[in-house]
Amino acid sequence: TDRLLGELRKLPQSWWVKVAAGPWQTPGLPDIIGCLRGKFVAIEVKVAGREKEANAGLTDKQKVVLVEVGAANGYPFIVYTSKSPKEATGMVVDVVSTVSR
């Protein structure tokens, strides 16, 4: 997550923050939230291999939050650690740049 966050923070016209999980936090919030060129982005980071699990490794609350982000015209992502931080960042940039909301 930290390496991905470092790559994302290199992007111009962007802002990113790592969300720290804890007992007082809203359950299901993505690991990284940010804004890229005025568009809201939510990224849930999962360990490689979890994509084969039910719900792609997401908890029910994580799934609900990502669906809600998309419903609000944001850009929800699940990134697995099998992707390098540069690959994942490129994917985010490509989708945000080409998919109109």
QUIMOFEN-V300021 format. One record per backbone hydrogen bond with DSSP energy under -1.0 kcal/mol. CO is the residue of the C=O (numbers start at 1). NH is the residue of the N-H. If there is no record, write none. Layout:
BEGIN
co->(CO,CO)
nh->(NH,NH)
END
This chain:
BEGIN
co->(1,2,3,4,5,7,8,13,15,17,22,26,31,32,33,34,35,36,39,40,41,42,43,44,46,47,49,50,53,54,55,59,60,61,62,63,64,65,66,67,68,69,70,75,77,79,80,84,85,86,87,88,89,90,91,92,93,94,95)
nh->(5,6,7,8,9,10,11,37,35,33,25,29,19,43,17,41,15,39,36,75,34,77,32,79,81,50,52,53,56,57,58,63,64,65,66,67,68,69,70,71,72,74,73,42,44,46,83,88,89,90,91,92,93,94,95,96,97,98,99)
END
